[in-house]
Amino acid sequence: MRFSFSATAAAAALMATAPGLAETPQGAADRLDAFLDRFDGIEPGYAVVVVTADEILLNRVEGVRHTVTGAPMTTDTPVYIASQTKAYMGLLAAWLDAQGILALDSTIADHWPDIVFPEGVDPAAWTLRDLLTHQVPIEVGHLTMLEAYVTRVDPADYPALIASYGEPREPGFSYDNLGYNIYGAILETETGRTWQDWLDAVIFQPNGLDHTSARTSDFPLEDLSWNHIWQGEDAGWADVRPKTDGMMQSAGGIVTSPGDMATFLQLQLRGHGPEGSGLTADIVTDAQTPGVATHQEDGRNPYELPCSGYSLGWNICDFDGHTLLIHGGGYTGARTAMAFSPDLGVGIGVFSNSDNMTGWLSGRTVVMFLQFLTDHPDAQRWADTRVAYYPEQSARLLERRASREAENRADAAWGGWTWQPEADELAEYPGTYSDGDAYGTVRIVSGEAGLQAHFGDMVLALEPASPDLFGGAAYPFYGPDRFAFRRDEAGHVVALDWDGDIYTRTD
C-alpha cells in the first residue's frame, strides 16, 4: 500500500510553522566554504556544490582525483555516487509510468508470471512501486552481491537466482539494493533496453548531464575519480580502480560530476525538467512523494535525522522543522551525499573519494550547511567540534580497521603466515574452479604479484598463509578471506574452499 503523504503538502505545511531563516542561502554557503577552509587537508579529493533552483551558490572542488597520477579533481570530474543512483532510477520510473511504458502499480507477477518467491511471499501481491520503496519482504544476498561486486546478471537469470537464493524477511520497510535490481531487470525484460540506456535517453541527455553516465567506459580511465583507502603514514593511500561496467548496477551504478550534480539538484528544486525534456511537474512530484513509512523518527539512520518516509529514491527527513529529501552513497573508497529542501529552497551535493578520511565528513557537511542556513544556536559550536574531531575520527577509524584485520590474521587457523612457497609449488593452483552455478566460476591466475583469484570482475590477491591455504583480499582492510585448496589421494589440487563455498576444479 502506498504511504499517503505528500512532500509538496508537507513543505507547504512546514512553511507556515517552521522557523524563519536567519541567514541567506548565499551567506550560509559562504560560511560553509569558510568552515571547510579550516580543515588541514581534506584528502585526496573533495567537492561540494550548493544551489538554489536558479543559482549555484558554491562550487568548491579541491584535491586530486587519483593519488597515483596527481590529476586534480575538477567540477567536471565524474565521481562514483553509489546508492544515490536510486534517485535517478526513481525519476526514470516515474517517467516510464507516466508514459505508459512500465506501470508502477503493476505487480511483479504481471511481468514474471512463473516467478517463485520464498514461501509466504506472493509476487502477485507486490508492485514495482513496492520494489522501489523497499517493501517487498525478501532478501537475495547472492544476487545483490553479484550485481554490485562481480558482474552483470542477465535479467533472464533473475527468476532462477531468486528461486535458489531468495529468503523471506520481516514485512515493512527495509533498505536494500534488491528492489532496484529487480526493477532494472524487469525494465529490460519488458522493453528490450537496459536501465543504462533508459537513463541516458530520459534523464542524462535531456538535462545536459554530459559528465554523467551509468557506464564508466564512457570516459577515459584517467578522467575518472578513483576511490581511495587511507592506510596510515607509512603505507599512504591505496587506490581503488573505478568500477567496471559489469559492476555498475541499477541500485548503485552512476558516475556524475559536481557540475552535473548541481543541475540535477536544481531540477528537483524547480519541480520539473527543462522544456522538451518530458519531465513534468507531475512526474517529479511522483518521484518525490513518499510511498512508505520508514518509522525512523528516532534518527537511527545514516543521516542521524528523524526520517518518516521513503519516496522513489529519496529519504524524507526533517531538519529542525524543514522537509529534507536526502540520499547518500557509499562504496569501497568513496562516500557521497546529496540533499535538497523544498521549503528552504536549497540543495547540496558532497563528493569524497575516500571512505575513511573524507568519508566521515561528507554527511556532516550537509548538516553543517543547514545549521548555518537556519542559524542553529549550536552551529558554531558544532563547526568547532567537527574541525577538532576530524583528525581523531580519521585516526580512530584507521585503528579500528587495522585492529580488526590484525585480529583476523592472528587466528590460529592461518598457521602463522610462515609458509613461503617456491614458484613450482604455486604453479599447482592456477586453473578454473566452479560451484556449478552459472555465475559461480573462480579463476586462479598467476602474475608478477603472485596468485590472484578472479571472480567475474572482482580480483583478490592471494597471500600464502600455510600449505594449501591463502588469505584473499581485494582491498586493504577488506579480508582476508579464507582460500583453502583441496587435494585428491594422488596429491593433485582438485577443489577450492572459499570461506565455506566449495568450487570444483574443471581444468
C-alpha positions as CSV (number, residue, x, y, z in Angstrom):
1,M,0.0,0.0,0.0
2,R,1.3,3.4,-0.9
3,F,2.1,5.7,2.0
4,S,-0.4,8.6,1.8
5,F,1.9,11.6,2.4
6,S,2.7,14.4,0.0
7,A,6.1,16.0,0.1
8,T,4.6,19.1,-1.5
9,A,1.8,19.3,1.1
10,A,4.3,18.7,3.9
11,A,6.5,21.5,2.5
12,A,3.5,23.9,2.5
13,A,2.5,23.0,6.0
14,L,6.1,23.4,7.3
15,M,6.4,26.9,5.7
16,A,3.6,28.0,8.0
17,T,5.2,26.6,11.1
18,A,8.9,26.2,10.5
19,P,11.3,28.8,12.0
20,G,12.4,31.5,9.6
21,L,15.9,31.8,8.2
22,A,18.4,34.0,9.9
23,E,20.9,33.6,7.1
24,T,20.6,34.0,3.3
25,P,21.4,30.9,1.2
26,Q,24.5,32.7,-0.2
27,G,25.6,33.7,3.3
28,A,25.2,30.1,4.5
29,A,27.2,28.8,1.5
30,D,30.0,31.3,2.3
31,R,30.0,30.2,5.9
32,L,30.3,26.5,4.8
33,D,33.1,27.4,2.5
34,A,35.0,29.1,5.3
35,F,34.2,26.1,7.6
36,L,35.8,23.7,5.1
37,D,38.9,26.0,4.8
38,R,39.6,25.3,8.5
39,F,40.4,21.6,7.8
40,D,44.1,20.8,7.4
41,G,43.9,19.0,4.1
42,I,40.7,17.3,3.1
43,E,42.2,14.5,1.0
44,P,42.5,13.1,-1.5
45,G,39.7,14.9,-3.3
46,Y,36.6,16.8,-2.0
47,A,33.9,18.6,-3.8
48,V,30.8,20.5,-2.6
49,V,28.1,22.2,-4.6
50,V,25.3,24.3,-3.1
51,V,22.4,25.5,-5.2
52,T,19.0,27.2,-5.3
53,A,16.6,26.5,-8.2
54,D,18.3,29.1,-10.3
55,E,21.8,29.8,-8.9
56,I,25.0,27.9,-8.0
57,L,26.0,29.4,-4.6
58,L,29.1,27.2,-4.1
59,N,31.1,25.1,-6.4
60,R,34.1,24.1,-4.3
61,V,36.5,21.4,-5.7
62,E,39.8,20.6,-4.1
63,G,42.5,17.9,-4.1
64,V,43.1,15.1,-6.6
65,R,41.0,12.5,-8.4
66,H,43.8,10.0,-8.3
67,T,46.7,9.9,-5.8
68,V,49.0,7.9,-8.2
69,T,48.8,10.4,-11.0
70,G,48.1,13.6,-9.0
71,A,45.5,14.6,-11.5
72,P,43.3,17.3,-10.0
73,M,39.6,16.9,-9.1
74,T,37.6,19.3,-11.2
75,T,34.0,20.4,-11.4
76,D,33.7,18.1,-14.5
77,T,35.3,15.0,-12.9
78,P,32.9,12.0,-12.9
79,V,32.7,10.5,-9.4
80,Y,31.0,7.3,-8.4
81,I,27.9,8.1,-6.3
82,A,26.8,4.5,-5.5
83,S,23.3,4.4,-3.9
84,Q,22.4,7.9,-5.0
85,T,21.7,6.2,-8.3
86,K,18.3,5.3,-6.7
87,A,17.0,8.9,-7.0
88,Y,17.8,8.9,-10.8
89,M,16.2,5.5,-11.2
90,G,13.2,6.7,-9.2
91,L,12.7,9.7,-11.5
92,L,13.1,7.4,-14.6
93,A,10.5,5.0,-13.1
94,A,8.0,7.9,-12.6
95,W,8.5,9.0,-16.3
96,L,8.1,5.4,-17.6
97,D,4.9,5.1,-15.6
98,A,3.5,8.4,-16.9
99,Q,4.3,7.3,-20.5
100,G,2.5,4.0,-20.0
101,I,5.7,2.1,-20.7
102,L,6.1,0.4,-17.3
103,A,3.4,0.8,-14.8
104,L,4.5,1.3,-11.2
105,D,1.3,-0.3,-9.9
106,S,1.7,-3.4,-12.0
107,T,2.8,-6.5,-9.9
108,I,5.9,-8.5,-10.2
109,A,3.9,-11.5,-11.3
110,D,2.4,-9.4,-14.1
111,H,5.9,-9.3,-15.7
112,W,7.2,-12.7,-14.5
113,P,4.2,-15.0,-14.2
114,D,6.2,-18.0,-13.3
115,I,8.4,-16.4,-10.7
116,V,8.8,-18.3,-7.5
117,F,9.3,-16.3,-4.3
118,P,10.2,-17.7,-0.9
119,E,7.3,-19.4,0.9
120,G,4.8,-16.9,2.3
121,V,5.6,-14.1,-0.2
122,D,3.3,-13.8,-3.1
123,P,4.8,-11.9,-6.2
124,A,1.3,-11.1,-7.3
125,A,0.7,-9.0,-4.2
126,W,3.7,-6.7,-4.6
127,T,4.1,-3.9,-7.2
128,L,7.0,-2.3,-8.9
129,R,6.4,0.8,-6.7
130,D,6.8,-1.5,-3.7
131,L,10.2,-2.7,-5.1
132,L,11.4,0.9,-5.4
133,T,10.3,1.8,-1.9
134,H,12.0,-1.2,-0.3
135,Q,8.8,-3.0,0.8
136,V,8.9,-6.5,-0.9
137,P,9.8,-8.8,2.1
138,I,12.5,-11.0,0.5
139,E,16.3,-11.0,0.5
140,V,18.6,-12.4,-2.2
141,G,22.0,-11.6,-0.9
142,H,23.8,-13.7,-3.6
143,L,22.1,-11.7,-6.3
144,T,22.8,-8.2,-4.9
145,M,26.4,-9.2,-4.3
146,L,26.9,-10.4,-7.9
147,E,25.5,-7.2,-9.2
148,A,27.5,-4.8,-7.0
149,Y,30.9,-6.5,-6.9
150,V,31.2,-9.2,-9.5
151,T,29.4,-8.9,-12.9
152,R,26.2,-8.0,-14.8
153,V,23.5,-10.6,-14.2
154,D,21.3,-11.3,-17.3
155,P,17.7,-10.4,-16.5
156,A,16.7,-13.8,-17.8
157,D,18.6,-15.4,-15.0
158,Y,16.9,-13.4,-12.2
159,P,13.9,-15.8,-11.6
160,A,16.2,-18.8,-11.2
161,L,18.6,-16.9,-8.8
162,I,15.6,-15.6,-6.8
163,A,14.2,-19.1,-6.6
164,S,17.5,-20.6,-5.5
165,Y,18.8,-18.0,-3.1
166,G,15.7,-16.0,-2.0
167,E,14.8,-15.8,1.7
168,P,11.8,-14.2,3.3
169,R,12.3,-11.3,5.7
170,E,10.1,-9.4,8.2
171,P,7.5,-7.2,6.5
172,G,7.9,-3.5,6.3
173,F,10.4,-1.0,5.0
174,S,14.0,-2.4,4.9
175,Y,16.5,-0.6,2.8
176,D,18.3,-2.8,0.3
177,N,19.6,-2.9,-3.3
178,L,17.3,-5.8,-4.3
179,G,14.2,-3.9,-5.3
180,Y,16.1,-1.6,-7.7
181,N,18.0,-4.6,-9.1
182,I,14.7,-6.5,-9.8
183,Y,13.1,-3.3,-11.3
184,G,16.0,-2.9,-13.7
185,A,15.8,-6.5,-14.8
186,I,12.0,-6.2,-15.4
187,L,12.6,-3.0,-17.3
188,E,15.0,-4.7,-19.7
189,T,12.8,-7.8,-20.0
190,E,9.7,-5.7,-20.9
191,T,11.4,-3.1,-23.2
192,G,14.5,-4.8,-24.6
193,R,16.5,-1.8,-23.4
194,T,18.8,-1.7,-20.4
195,W,18.3,0.7,-17.5
196,Q,21.5,2.4,-18.5
197,D,20.2,3.2,-21.9
198,W,16.9,4.4,-20.5
199,L,18.7,6.7,-18.0
200,D,20.8,8.2,-20.8
201,A,17.8,8.9,-23.0
202,V,15.4,10.2,-20.4
203,I,17.5,11.8,-17.6
204,F,21.1,12.4,-18.7
205,Q,20.8,13.8,-22.3
206,P,17.7,16.0,-21.9
207,N,19.2,17.7,-18.8
208,G,22.6,18.2,-20.4
209,L,24.4,15.9,-17.9
210,D,27.4,15.5,-20.1
211,H,29.7,14.2,-17.4
212,T,27.2,11.7,-16.0
213,S,26.9,8.0,-17.1
214,A,25.8,4.6,-15.9
215,R,28.9,3.2,-17.7
216,T,32.4,4.1,-16.6
217,S,33.6,3.1,-20.1
218,D,32.0,6.3,-21.4
219,F,35.1,8.2,-20.0
220,P,38.8,7.7,-20.3
221,L,40.1,5.9,-17.2
222,E,42.4,8.9,-16.4
223,D,39.4,11.3,-16.4
224,L,37.5,9.4,-13.7
225,S,37.9,9.9,-9.9
226,W,39.4,6.8,-8.3
227,N,38.4,5.7,-4.8
228,H,41.0,5.6,-2.0
229,I,41.7,4.0,1.3
230,W,44.0,5.6,3.8
231,Q,46.4,3.1,5.3
232,G,48.4,5.3,7.6
233,E,51.5,7.5,7.2
234,D,53.8,4.6,6.4
235,A,51.7,2.9,3.6
236,G,49.8,6.0,2.5
237,W,46.9,5.8,0.1
238,A,45.7,2.6,-1.6
239,D,43.9,3.4,-4.8
240,V,40.7,1.6,-5.8
241,R,40.2,1.3,-9.6
242,P,36.8,2.6,-10.8
243,K,34.1,0.0,-11.2
244,T,33.8,-1.9,-14.4
245,D,30.7,-1.6,-16.4
246,G,29.7,-5.0,-15.2
247,M,29.7,-3.8,-11.6
248,M,27.5,-0.7,-12.3
249,Q,24.1,-1.9,-11.2
250,S,20.7,-0.2,-11.1
251,A,20.8,0.3,-7.3
252,G,24.3,1.9,-7.4
253,G,25.7,2.5,-10.9
254,I,26.2,6.1,-11.8
255,V,29.2,8.4,-12.0
256,T,28.5,12.1,-12.1
257,S,30.4,15.4,-11.8
258,P,29.9,18.1,-9.2
259,G,28.7,20.4,-12.0
260,D,26.1,17.9,-13.2
261,M,25.0,17.2,-9.6
262,A,24.2,21.0,-9.3
263,T,21.9,20.6,-12.4
264,F,20.2,17.5,-11.0
265,L,19.5,19.2,-7.7
266,Q,18.2,22.3,-9.4
267,L,15.7,20.1,-11.4
268,Q,14.5,18.8,-8.0
269,L,14.0,22.3,-6.6
270,R,12.2,23.6,-9.7
271,G,10.0,20.6,-9.7
272,H,10.3,19.9,-13.4
273,G,12.8,19.3,-16.1
274,P,13.8,21.7,-18.9
275,E,11.3,22.4,-21.7
276,G,11.0,19.5,-24.0
277,S,12.5,17.0,-21.5
278,G,9.2,15.4,-20.7
279,L,10.0,15.6,-17.0
280,T,6.8,17.4,-16.0
281,A,5.8,18.7,-12.6
282,D,3.5,15.6,-12.0
283,I,6.4,13.2,-12.8
284,V,8.9,15.0,-10.5
285,T,6.2,15.2,-7.7
286,D,5.5,11.5,-8.1
287,A,9.2,10.7,-7.6
288,Q,9.5,12.9,-4.6
289,T,6.3,11.7,-2.8
290,P,6.8,9.2,-0.1
291,G,5.5,5.7,-0.8
292,V,6.2,4.0,2.6
293,A,6.5,5.0,6.2
294,T,10.1,4.2,7.4
295,H,9.5,4.8,11.2
296,Q,13.0,6.3,11.6
297,E,11.9,9.3,13.6
298,D,14.4,8.4,16.3
299,G,17.3,9.4,13.9
300,R,18.8,5.9,13.8
301,N,19.8,6.1,10.2
302,P,22.9,7.1,8.2
303,Y,21.8,10.8,8.3
304,E,21.2,10.9,12.1
305,L,18.0,12.8,11.3
306,P,14.3,12.0,12.0
307,C,13.1,10.4,8.8
308,S,9.5,9.4,8.2
309,G,9.3,8.2,4.7
310,Y,11.0,6.9,1.5
311,S,9.9,8.0,-2.0
312,L,11.2,6.8,-5.4
313,G,14.9,7.1,-4.4
314,W,14.8,9.7,-1.6
315,N,14.7,9.5,2.2
316,I,12.1,12.1,3.5
317,C,13.6,13.6,6.7
318,D,13.1,16.6,9.0
319,F,15.7,19.2,9.8
320,D,14.5,21.4,12.6
321,G,11.0,21.7,11.1
322,H,12.1,21.7,7.5
323,T,11.5,19.0,5.0
324,L,14.7,17.4,3.7
325,L,15.0,14.9,0.8
326,I,18.3,13.2,1.1
327,H,20.3,10.2,-0.1
328,G,23.8,9.1,0.5
329,G,26.2,6.8,-1.4
330,G,28.9,4.5,-0.1
331,Y,31.3,2.1,-1.6
332,T,34.8,0.9,-1.0
333,G,37.0,4.0,-1.0
334,A,34.2,6.6,-1.5
335,R,31.4,8.4,0.3
336,T,29.0,10.9,-1.2
337,A,25.7,12.6,-0.3
338,M,23.1,14.9,-1.8
339,A,20.0,16.6,-0.3
340,F,17.5,19.3,-1.0
341,S,14.8,21.1,1.0
342,P,11.7,22.2,-0.9
343,D,10.7,24.8,1.7
344,L,14.2,26.1,2.3
345,G,14.8,26.3,-1.5
346,V,18.3,24.9,-1.4
347,G,20.2,21.8,-2.4
348,I,23.7,20.4,-1.6
349,G,25.9,17.7,-3.1
350,V,29.1,16.4,-1.4
351,F,31.7,14.1,-3.0
352,S,34.6,12.5,-1.3
353,N,36.9,9.9,-2.9
354,S,38.0,8.2,0.3
355,D,35.9,6.2,2.7
356,N,38.0,6.6,5.9
357,M,39.3,10.1,5.7
358,T,36.9,12.5,3.9
359,G,34.1,9.9,4.2
360,W,33.2,10.8,7.7
361,L,33.0,14.5,6.8
362,S,30.6,14.2,3.8
363,G,27.4,13.7,5.7
364,R,28.4,16.3,8.3
365,T,29.0,18.8,5.5
366,V,25.3,18.6,4.6
367,V,24.1,19.1,8.1
368,M,26.6,21.9,8.7
369,F,25.3,23.9,5.8
370,L,21.7,23.5,7.1
371,Q,22.8,24.6,10.5
372,F,24.4,27.7,9.0
373,L,21.3,28.4,6.9
374,T,18.9,28.2,9.8
375,D,21.4,29.9,12.2
376,H,21.1,27.0,14.5
377,P,22.1,28.1,18.0
378,D,24.8,25.3,18.2
379,A,26.1,25.9,14.6
380,Q,29.4,27.5,15.7
381,R,30.0,25.0,18.5
382,W,29.4,22.1,16.1
383,A,31.7,23.7,13.5
384,D,34.5,23.9,16.0
385,T,33.8,20.4,17.3
386,R,33.9,18.9,13.8
387,V,37.1,20.6,12.8
388,A,38.8,19.5,16.0
389,Y,37.4,15.9,15.8
390,Y,38.2,15.2,12.2
391,P,41.8,14.0,12.7
392,E,40.8,12.0,15.7
393,Q,37.9,10.4,13.8
394,S,40.2,9.5,10.9
395,A,42.8,8.0,13.2
396,R,40.2,6.1,15.1
397,L,38.7,4.5,12.0
398,L,42.1,3.5,10.7
399,E,43.0,2.0,14.1
400,R,39.7,0.1,14.2
401,R,40.2,-1.3,10.7
402,A,43.8,-2.2,11.4
403,S,42.8,-3.9,14.7
404,R,40.1,-5.9,13.0
405,E,42.4,-7.1,10.3
406,A,45.2,-8.0,12.8
407,E,42.7,-9.9,14.9
408,N,41.6,-11.9,11.8
409,R,45.2,-12.6,10.8
410,A,46.1,-13.8,14.3
411,D,43.6,-16.6,14.2
412,A,45.5,-19.9,14.7
413,A,43.7,-21.4,11.6
414,W,46.1,-19.4,9.4
415,G,49.1,-21.3,10.7
416,G,51.1,-18.3,11.5
417,W,51.6,-17.0,7.9
418,T,55.0,-18.6,7.8
419,W,54.6,-20.6,4.5
420,Q,56.9,-19.3,1.7
421,P,56.1,-21.5,-1.3
422,E,58.5,-21.8,-4.2
423,A,57.4,-21.0,-7.8
424,D,56.9,-24.6,-8.7
425,E,54.6,-25.1,-5.7
426,L,52.5,-22.0,-6.6
427,A,52.2,-23.4,-10.2
428,E,49.9,-26.2,-8.9
429,Y,47.0,-23.8,-8.1
430,P,46.1,-21.8,-11.3
431,G,43.0,-23.1,-13.1
432,T,39.3,-22.8,-13.2
433,Y,37.0,-23.7,-10.3
434,S,33.2,-23.9,-10.4
435,D,30.4,-24.5,-7.9
436,G,28.1,-25.5,-10.8
437,D,26.2,-22.2,-10.8
438,A,26.0,-20.0,-13.9
439,Y,27.8,-17.2,-12.0
440,G,29.9,-19.5,-9.8
441,T,33.3,-19.6,-11.6
442,V,36.6,-18.6,-9.9
443,R,39.8,-18.4,-11.9
444,I,43.1,-18.7,-10.1
445,V,45.8,-17.0,-12.1
446,S,49.5,-16.3,-11.6
447,G,51.2,-13.0,-12.2
448,E,54.1,-10.8,-11.2
449,A,52.4,-10.1,-7.9
450,G,51.7,-13.7,-7.2
451,L,48.4,-15.6,-7.3
452,Q,45.1,-13.9,-7.8
453,A,41.5,-15.0,-7.6
454,H,39.3,-13.6,-10.4
455,F,35.6,-13.9,-9.7
456,G,33.9,-12.1,-12.5
457,D,35.3,-8.5,-12.4
458,M,36.4,-8.9,-8.8
459,V,40.1,-9.5,-8.2
460,L,41.6,-10.7,-4.9
461,A,45.3,-11.0,-4.2
462,L,46.2,-14.3,-2.5
463,E,48.8,-14.3,0.2
464,P,50.3,-17.6,1.3
465,A,49.5,-18.5,4.9
466,S,50.2,-22.2,5.4
467,P,50.4,-25.1,2.9
468,D,47.4,-25.0,0.6
469,L,45.9,-22.1,2.5
470,F,45.9,-18.5,1.3
471,G,44.3,-15.2,2.5
472,G,42.5,-13.4,-0.2
473,A,41.7,-9.6,-0.2
474,A,40.6,-7.2,-2.9
475,Y,41.4,-4.1,-0.9
476,P,43.3,-3.2,2.3
477,F,41.3,-3.9,5.5
478,Y,38.7,-5.9,3.5
479,G,39.5,-9.5,4.5
480,P,41.4,-11.7,4.3
481,D,39.0,-14.4,3.1
482,R,40.0,-18.0,3.5
483,F,41.1,-19.7,0.3
484,A,41.8,-23.4,1.1
485,F,42.7,-25.7,-1.7
486,R,41.9,-29.4,-1.5
487,R,43.8,-32.4,-3.0
488,D,42.9,-35.9,-4.0
489,E,44.6,-39.1,-2.9
490,A,47.2,-38.6,-5.6
491,G,48.1,-35.1,-4.3
492,H,46.6,-33.2,-7.1
493,V,44.7,-29.9,-6.4
494,V,41.1,-30.7,-7.2
495,A,38.9,-28.1,-5.3
496,L,38.8,-24.8,-3.6
497,D,37.1,-23.9,-0.4
498,W,36.4,-20.1,-0.3
499,D,35.1,-19.3,3.1
500,G,32.9,-22.5,3.1
501,D,31.8,-22.4,-0.5
502,I,33.2,-25.3,-2.5
503,Y,34.4,-24.9,-6.1
504,T,35.5,-28.0,-8.0
505,R,38.4,-27.7,-10.4
506,T,37.4,-28.0,-14.0
507,D,40.7,-27.8,-15.8
